[in-house]
Amino acid sequence: MKTKLWQKENSTINKMVECFTIGNDNEIDLRLAKYDVIGSLAHVKMLNSIGIVSNKEFGAITDELKNILEFINVGDFKIETGVEDVHSQIELMLTTEIGDAAKKIHTGRSRNDQVLLDIKLYLKDELKEITKLVSELFDLLISLSNEHKNKLLPGYTHLQIAMPSSFGLWFGAYAESLTDDMEMIIAAYNVVNKNPLGSGAGYGSSFSLNRKETTELLDFETLNYNSIYAQMTRGKTEKIVSIAMAAVASTLSKLAYDVCLYLNQNFDFITFPDELTTGSSIMPHKKNPDIFELTRAKCNRIQALPNELTLLINNLPSGYHRDMQLSKEILFPALTALKSCLSIITYSFGKITVNENILDDKKYENLFSVERVNELVKQGISFRDAYKITAEEIDRGEFSSKKTISHTHEGSIGDLCNTEIEKRMKQKVQQILG
């Protein structure tokens, strides 16, 4: 029995060529099985509405496709040995159960737009999942920001002691960073949310396909109108999604680095329960931040995705090329990695402990030098002179924050504006999740 949609009668396939061209697509394609069935359900309904598939055939095909979908949902679906891909496997299962009627489901459809559709449906769901996880982390960071807004934290520039800050600002900074990352996710989602089905191999179909019907059935916002461009979105769509992923990964990587730094005994700003750290095989005192180091590493790899996909699709002419098959093995595992990083950061930050009275340490004495300058300016001294006076006090060892700073603004370092940030995030999440 033929197991490839493109295989001709009485043709043979070189096994070495087959192994090379298929690669690990069977394993990766399992993620697309559900979407391949959903796409086929919409396509066959449209074929029925334009008279290519009879009502009787439509009923048999639809019932069996739903059975296959249930098979997939319970985790029993697999691509059999010798079957090229998920599309061939589903059509084989359908044909085995209902016979010749199943052979009509590929009418007006190429494997090209079939793959495009599956990937877009998959990426829509993945972006929704990422949005939910980003939203959960955002809510936690805002909560922590409000809870710890009165606890002071030394600010650093060039890794040198700079000015007083607060844990409220630190948590809130990463929350606001996620709101900007959501801009990228929304942009990617809008690109993905266009139906390519009906574009065929990139040159449309001589059948009078109702592309608007499948667009509505598959819950796309609109469609890719130009059939050639629809095919050009392969690779481009994945790249745009990877750019959005890289934005989130950049925020998580920086946050993870901060955590590694702040957990260091020389900083000692925060702590986590022992269950979230790992030990050393020879040093019994160690509490290593492996979670955050791995998050940093995974997210740095994710930030390389746009470049990798650019190199994959760069300098290709219009039309489909087999190069694009590799976009799945580049992007799909990275989606899993990003979701796992979001989940573990949210889980661990739910157990964070913020250390108090950090600024009592003598090394932070000069942290309030700017406050001393501002105090002198308020007394009528020019900023340049106030700066010079303060610098000379520091050089002579005469500067003391306890003597010169009233600490009246302690606990209100900076303007948190969390309410406005929350409003922005809620609006962005609603654009994707509704």
N, C-alpha and C positions, 0 to 999 in steps of 0.2 A: 504494500500500500504506500502511495506517495505521502511523504510527511513534510513536504515543502510546498508553499503556495506557488512558487515559480517553476517547479520542476515539470519538464515536459515528459510525455509518454516515451517509454523505451530509452530514456536518457540515464546515464550513470554519472556518479559524482566521485571525484577523486577524494579519498578519505583524508589525505593530508591537507588538501585544500579546504575540505569541510571543517576539520578541526581548527584550522587557522582562522577561517572567516567567522566561525561561530564564537570562538573564544570562550569567555565565561558568561555569554549572553543569557544562557538558560537560567543560571542562578540569579542574575540581575533582573531578568524578565518576570520573575515570580512576583515582584512588586507591582507589575503592570497587569497581572491577570484579571483582577477585579475590574479595572478600568477598560480592559479590552472587551469584557462582557457587557459592561454598561454602554460602551460605544456601539457595540453590535445591536443591542436592544433598541437604541435610538435609530440606528441606521435602517434596521429591518422594518421598524414602524413607519419610517419615511418611505421606504420602498413599497410598503403596503398602501400607503396613502396615494402614491402615484401610479398604482396598478401593476407594478412589476412582481410583487409577491401577493398571492391570493390570501383571502381571509383564513382559509384552512391552513395554508402553509405558515402564515403569520402566527397563528395560534400554536402550532406545533413547535416552531422555532423559538418563540418567546417562552413557552413553558420549559423547554429544555435548557435554554440559556439561563433561566432563573434557577433551574436545578444545578447547573454548573456553578453559578454564582454562590449558591449555598455551599457547595462543595469547597469552593475557594475560601469562603468566610470561616468555615470550621477548620481550615488548615490542612485539608486532605488533598489539595490540588498539587500536582507535580508535572513537570515536562518529561515525558517518557524518553528513554534512550532511543536515539535515532530520529527524534522529532526536533526540527530545527529551532523553533521558538514558541513563544506563548500563543501567538496567533494561529500557528499550525496546530498546536495541541488542542486549542478550543474548537477549531473547525473539525478536527479529527473526532473529538468526543461528540460533537453535534451530529456529524455524519453517521457515526456508529449507531446512534440512538434513533435518528429520525429519517435517515436515508437521503434521497436526492434533494429534498427540499432544502437541506442545509447548504447545498452547493450554490444556492442563490444569494447567500448573505454577502458575498464578495462583489456582487453586481454594483457597478458605479463607484467602486472603492479600490484604491491601491494600498499595498502594504505601507507605502510612504505616508499617506494621510492617516492610515490606521495607527501607525507608530506615533506620528505627531499628536494625534488625538489622545492616545493613551498617556503619553508623557505630559501633555498639558493638564489632563484631568488629575493625574498623579501630583503634579507640581502645585496645582490649586489646593489640593488637600494638605500637602506638606507645608505650604505657606500659611494655611490656616492653623495648622498645629504649631508652627513656629510662632505665629502671632499670639496664640493662647499662652505659650510658655514665656514669651517676652512680657506679656501682660501680667502674668503671675509674679515674675521676678520684679517687674516695675512696682507692683502693689506692695511687695515686701520691702523694697528699698525705700519707698515713700513712708511706709509705716516705721521703719527703723530710723529714717531721717527725722520724723516728728518725735519719736521716742527719745532720741539722743541729741536733740538740737542744743541742749544746754551743757553738753560735755565737750570741753575744749580739746583740741587736737593741734599739734604743731604743724604748720604748713612748711613745705620744702620747695625750693627752686634750685636747680643744679645739684640736687641731693644735699643742699646746704640748708640749715635752719633759716627760715624766712619770716613768716608772720603767723600770728594765731589764727586758727580756723576752728572748725567744730566737726564732730562726727555727723551732725545734721547735714552740713554742707557736703561732706564726703559721700554719704549714702545718696543724698539728693542729686549730686553731680552725675552719678551713674544712672540714676533714674531718668534724668533729663537727656542723657546721651541716648538712652533707649528710645526716647520719643523721636529723635532725629533718625535713628536706625529704622524706625517704623515708616518714615517717609520713603526709604529705599524699598522696604517690603511692599508698600502700597504700589509703588511704581512697577515693581516686578510683577505683582499680582495683576495689575491692569494689562500688562503685556501678555501674560499667560491666559488671561480671561477672554480669549478670542478663538472661535471655533474654526479649525482648519479642515474639518471633514467635508468632503465633496470636491476638494482641490485635486484629488487623485494623485498622480505621480508628479504633479506640479503643473499640469496642463488641462485641468478640468475633466469633464466627461460629456459625452454626446447624449447621455440620458438627461431628462429634465428633472434633475435632483432638486429637492426643496431644502436648501441649506438653512433657511430661516427656521424651518421646523426642527431640524436637529439642534440648531443653536438654542432654541427654547427648551427642547427636551433635555439637553445636557447642561442647562443652567449657565450658559455662557452669556456674558454681557453683550457681546456682538460677535462678528465673525471676521476672519481674514478674507477680505473680498477678492483680492487678486490671487489667482491660483498659483502663479509662479512665486509671488512673495510668501504665500503660505508655506511653501516648501523651504524658502529662504530663512524662515523663522527657526528651522531646526539648527541647533547650535547657538543661534543668537538668543533664543529664549533661555536656554540653559545658562548662557553667559550672564544675562541680565539678572537671573535668579541668583547666580553665584556672587554677583556684586552686592546684592542685598544681604546675602549670607555673610559676606566678608565684612560688611558694616557692623553687623551684630557681633561677629567674632572679634573684631577690633576692640569693641567695648568690653567684652568678656576677658580678652587677653590682658588688657590694661588693669582691669579689676583684679584678676588673678595675680598679676605681678604685685599690685599694692598689698594684697593679702599676704603673699610670701614675704614681702618686706616688713609689714607691720607685725607679723608673727615672730619675726626674728627677735632673739633675746635682747639685742642692742636697741631695738625699738620698743617691743613689748606693749603695743597699743591695743591689741585684740587677742582673744584666745578662742579656741574651739574645744569641744569635748575630745577626749582621747580616741573615741571611736572614729573620729574624722581625720585622724593623723596616723602616720605609720612610724615604726621604730627602726632602730639600726641593729644590725646583726652583732655588732661589737660594742656599741655605745649605749648603755641603758638609759641615758638621760634624754635621748633624742625624741622629738615629736616633729616629724617631717610633714610638710604640706603637700603631699603627693597629689591630692585631688586638684589643687590649684596649679601645680606645675604641669600636670597632664592637660588641664584645661587650657593653660597658656600655650602648650605645644600644639594641641589639636586645633585651637583657634588660629594659631599662626599658619598652620597648614591650610586651613580654610581660606585664609586671606590670599593664598597663592592661587586659588581656583580660577579667578577671572583671567589671570595671565595664562594658565594652562589651557583653558578653553579658547582663549584668543589664538594661541599657537596652533591649536587643533583645527580651527575653522578658517584661519587666516589664509588669504590668497586663493580661496576656492571660488570657482565661477558659480553662477546660479545653477540650480538643479540639485538633485540629490547625489551625494558621494558617500561611499562606505566609511570614510573617515569619521562621519558623524556618529556612527555606532558607538565609538569610544566615549562620547559625551556622557553616556549613562554610567559607565564604570568610574568616571571622574567625579560626577556630581552626586549620584545616589548614595554612596557610602558617607559622603560629607554631610548630607542632610541628616543622617542618623547621628553622626558625630556632633553636629551643632545642637540637635535636640537633647542629646545626653549631657552636653556641657551646660545648657540652660537648666536642665532638671537638677543636676548635682550642685550647681551654684545656688539655686533657690533652696534646695534642701539644706545645704550647709549653712547658708546665711540665716536660716530659721533657727540655728543653734549658736549663733555668734554671741560672744560676750565682749562688751566694750569696757576697757580698763579706764578707771577714773583717776583724777589728780595727776595726770601725766606731766603737766606743766610745773609741778612742784620740784621736778628735777632741776638742779642748778644749771645744767647745760642749756636750758631753755630760757635763761635769764634775759638774754638779748632779744628774745622773740618779740618783746614789746617795744623795741626801739622806735618803730614807726609811730606807736602811740605817744611816745615821749615827744617826738617831733611835732605831731599834730597838737599836742597839749600846749607846746610853746607857741605854735602858730595862733592858737586861739587866744593867747595872751598878747597878741599884736606883733610878734616877732616874724620876720619874713621866713618863708620856707627854707631858703638857702642858708640863712644864718641858723635857723633852728636845727637843720640837718648837721651843720658844722659843730654846733654846741653839743649835740647828742653824740656825734662821732668822737669828739674829744673826751667826753665823759666815759665812753666805752674804752677808749685807748688808755685812759688813766686808771681804769678799773673802778670807776666811781658810779657807773650806771647801775641802778637797781630798780627793777620793775615794782618792787614792793613800796619803794619810796616815792616813785614818780607816777605810778599808774593807779588810778582809783579803782580800776576793774569794774567800773559801772556798766560797761557793755559786755562784761563776761556773760556768756550764755546766749548772746544775741549776735555772734560774729556772722556778718553777712546777712543777706535777705534770702530766706529759703524759697519763698514763692511756690510752695508745693501745691497749693490749691490750683494755681494756673497751670502748672505742669500736669497735674492729674486731669484737668479738663482737656488739655491738648491730647493726651494719650487716649483718653476715652473716645474722643472723636475719631482718632486714627484707627483704633481697634474696630470701631463700628463700621468703618469703610470696608473692612474685610469680612468680619464675622456677622455684621448686621445687628 
